[in-house]
Amino acid sequence: MSKILYVQTDRNMKVDKEQIILGDIAKLSCSNTRILERYQIRKVADLPKGKYGRYVLSATDLIREIEKEEEDVEVTHIGEPTFVITYEDPNAKNTLVSWIKTILVSMLTFFGTAFSIMTFNTDVSVSRLFNNIYQMFTGRISDGFTVLEVTYSLGIAIGVIFYFNHFGRRKITQDPTPMEVQMRLYEDDVDTTIIEKSEREGKESCGSKS
């Protein structure tokens, strides 16, 4: 009687060693516990030692490796037919470098946003508009620091907080932030490009590095 082994893979999996075992890159399910435990540690591919990067693996090659030893195991794959394995250097993580990158990105984001807002205000002459509105309702000339400027500045700050759905480390709602959405779209585009490039070159295996 055949046993069904369900194999679920994501679009992109991260590994930190050249020998890839099935449990590292896939979620497995099987009614037979012995088969499940055996295939959790089943080696399915080898990456070039020390050559870190992204590699493409085909689900067909994965299934072929699984069925090599046991003919009575029926494999059902769930997920992408071709997926990416990101081979990372486990010693490359540096807390200081990460903090420096975070600070630089934060500064670029802050000053870039500030510059964009100031450019917009200059283009549409917000200061002149506020002066005209203030003089229209009060009959006095604005000194540039009135209730209009204060509420406008507060409104921009509150709007940015609500738009990015973040205040410090806390989320306002459980929805993903616009930045998280854009990063996810960027990662999907990168994975799609790597897979399509590999398919055009006819190298849908872990031996093909992108």
C-alpha positions as CSV (number, residue, x, y, z in Angstrom):
1,M,0.0,0.0,0.0
2,S,1.4,3.3,-1.0
3,K,2.0,6.1,1.5
4,I,1.4,9.7,0.6
5,L,4.0,12.3,1.6
6,Y,2.8,15.9,1.3
7,V,5.6,18.4,0.5
8,Q,4.8,22.1,0.8
9,T,7.4,24.7,-0.4
10,D,7.5,28.5,-0.3
11,R,8.7,30.8,-3.1
12,N,12.0,31.5,-1.3
13,M,13.7,29.6,1.5
14,K,16.8,30.5,3.4
15,V,19.6,28.0,4.3
16,D,23.0,28.5,5.9
17,K,24.7,25.2,5.0
18,E,25.6,23.6,1.6
19,Q,23.9,20.3,2.3
20,I,20.2,20.8,2.0
21,I,17.8,18.5,3.8
22,L,14.2,18.3,3.0
23,G,13.0,19.5,6.4
24,D,15.0,22.8,5.9
25,I,13.2,23.9,2.8
26,A,9.8,22.3,3.0
27,K,6.9,21.5,5.3
28,L,6.1,17.8,5.4
29,S,3.0,15.8,6.3
30,C,2.4,12.1,6.2
31,S,0.1,9.6,8.0
32,N,3.1,7.4,8.5
33,T,5.3,8.8,11.3
34,R,8.3,6.8,10.4
35,I,8.3,8.0,6.8
36,L,7.8,11.6,8.0
37,E,10.7,11.5,10.4
38,R,13.0,9.8,7.8
39,Y,12.3,12.4,5.1
40,Q,12.6,15.3,7.5
41,I,16.4,14.7,7.5
42,R,16.6,13.4,3.9
43,K,19.3,15.2,1.9
44,V,18.0,16.4,-1.4
45,A,20.7,18.7,-2.8
46,D,24.2,20.0,-2.4
47,L,25.2,23.6,-2.9
48,P,28.8,24.8,-3.8
49,K,30.6,25.3,-0.6
50,G,31.2,28.9,0.2
51,K,29.5,30.2,-2.9
52,Y,26.7,32.2,-1.2
53,G,23.8,33.5,-3.2
54,R,20.5,32.5,-4.7
55,Y,19.9,29.1,-6.3
56,V,16.9,27.7,-8.2
57,L,15.4,24.3,-7.4
58,S,12.7,22.5,-9.4
59,A,9.9,20.7,-7.6
60,T,10.4,17.9,-10.2
61,D,14.0,17.4,-9.1
62,L,13.0,17.5,-5.5
63,I,10.3,14.8,-6.0
64,R,12.8,12.7,-8.0
65,E,15.3,12.7,-5.1
66,I,12.6,11.8,-2.6
67,E,11.3,8.8,-4.6
68,K,14.8,7.5,-5.4
69,E,14.9,5.0,-2.5
70,E,11.3,4.1,-1.8
71,E,8.9,3.3,-4.7
72,D,5.9,2.9,-2.5
73,V,6.0,6.6,-1.3
74,E,3.7,8.8,-3.3
75,V,4.8,12.4,-3.2
76,T,2.2,15.2,-3.5
77,H,3.8,18.7,-3.9
78,I,2.1,21.8,-2.8
79,G,3.4,25.2,-3.9
80,E,5.5,26.7,-6.7
81,P,6.8,24.3,-9.4
82,T,10.1,26.2,-9.2
83,F,11.4,28.1,-6.2
84,V,14.5,29.9,-4.9
85,I,16.9,28.9,-2.2
86,T,18.9,31.7,-0.6
87,Y,22.2,30.4,0.6
88,E,23.4,32.8,3.4
89,D,26.8,33.0,5.1
90,P,26.0,32.3,8.8
91,N,29.1,34.3,9.9
92,A,28.2,37.4,7.8
93,K,25.7,38.8,10.3
94,N,27.2,41.8,12.0
95,T,25.2,43.8,14.5
96,L,27.2,47.0,14.1
97,V,26.8,46.9,10.3
98,S,23.1,46.3,10.6
99,W,22.7,49.3,12.9
100,I,24.7,51.5,10.6
101,K,22.5,50.4,7.6
102,T,19.3,51.1,9.7
103,I,20.5,54.6,10.7
104,L,21.5,55.5,7.1
105,V,18.2,54.3,5.7
106,S,16.3,56.1,8.4
107,M,18.2,59.4,7.7
108,L,17.6,59.1,4.0
109,T,13.9,58.4,4.5
110,F,13.5,61.3,7.0
111,F,15.4,63.9,4.9
112,G,14.0,62.7,1.6
113,T,10.5,63.0,3.0
114,A,11.2,66.4,4.4
115,F,12.6,67.6,1.2
116,S,9.6,66.3,-0.8
117,I,7.2,68.0,1.6
118,M,9.1,71.3,1.4
119,T,9.3,71.1,-2.4
120,F,5.5,70.5,-2.6
121,N,4.7,73.4,-0.3
122,T,7.0,75.7,-2.4
123,D,5.4,74.6,-5.7
124,V,1.9,75.2,-4.6
125,S,2.7,78.3,-2.5
126,V,1.2,77.0,0.7
127,S,2.6,79.9,2.8
128,R,1.1,82.5,0.5
129,L,-2.3,80.6,0.6
130,F,-2.2,80.5,4.4
131,N,-1.4,84.2,4.5
132,N,-4.3,85.0,2.3
133,I,-6.7,82.8,4.3
134,Y,-5.6,84.3,7.6
135,Q,-5.9,87.8,6.4
136,M,-9.3,87.1,4.9
137,F,-10.8,85.8,8.2
138,T,-8.9,88.0,10.7
139,G,-8.1,91.1,8.7
140,R,-4.5,90.9,10.0
141,I,-1.3,90.0,8.2
142,S,0.1,86.6,9.2
143,D,3.5,86.4,10.9
144,G,4.0,82.9,9.5
145,F,3.2,81.2,12.8
146,T,-0.5,80.9,13.2
147,V,-3.1,78.2,13.9
148,L,-3.1,77.3,10.2
149,E,0.6,76.5,10.1
150,V,0.5,74.6,13.4
151,T,-2.5,72.5,12.5
152,Y,-1.1,71.8,9.0
153,S,2.2,70.6,10.5
154,L,0.4,68.4,13.0
155,G,-1.8,67.0,10.3
156,I,1.1,66.0,8.2
157,A,2.8,64.2,11.1
158,I,-0.4,62.4,12.1
159,G,-1.1,61.5,8.5
160,V,2.4,60.0,8.0
161,I,1.9,58.0,11.2
162,F,-1.4,56.6,10.1
163,Y,-0.3,56.0,6.6
164,F,2.8,54.0,7.6
165,N,0.8,52.3,10.3
166,H,3.7,52.6,12.8
167,F,4.6,54.6,15.8
168,G,8.0,53.6,17.1
169,R,7.9,49.8,17.4
170,R,4.1,49.6,17.7
171,K,1.6,49.1,14.9
172,I,-1.6,51.0,15.0
173,T,-3.5,48.1,13.3
174,Q,-2.6,44.5,12.5
175,D,-2.5,45.3,8.7
176,P,0.9,45.2,7.0
177,T,2.5,48.6,6.6
178,P,2.9,50.1,3.1
179,M,6.7,49.6,3.4
180,E,6.1,45.9,4.2
181,V,3.8,45.5,1.2
182,Q,6.3,47.2,-1.1
183,M,9.2,45.1,0.2
184,R,7.1,41.9,-0.3
185,L,6.3,43.0,-3.9
186,Y,10.0,43.7,-4.5
187,E,11.0,40.2,-3.1
188,D,8.4,38.5,-5.3
189,D,9.7,40.4,-8.4
190,V,13.3,39.4,-7.6
191,D,12.3,35.7,-7.2
192,T,10.3,35.8,-10.4
193,T,13.2,37.3,-12.3
194,I,15.7,34.8,-10.9
195,I,13.4,31.8,-11.8
196,E,12.6,33.1,-15.3
197,K,16.3,33.8,-16.0
198,S,17.2,30.3,-14.9
199,E,14.4,28.8,-17.0
200,R,15.7,30.7,-20.1
201,E,19.2,29.3,-19.5
202,G,17.8,25.8,-19.0
203,K,19.3,25.4,-15.5
204,E,16.5,24.7,-13.1
205,S,18.6,23.1,-10.4
206,C,20.6,24.0,-7.4
207,G,23.7,24.1,-9.6
208,S,22.5,27.3,-11.1
209,K,23.4,30.4,-9.1
210,S,21.8,33.8,-9.7
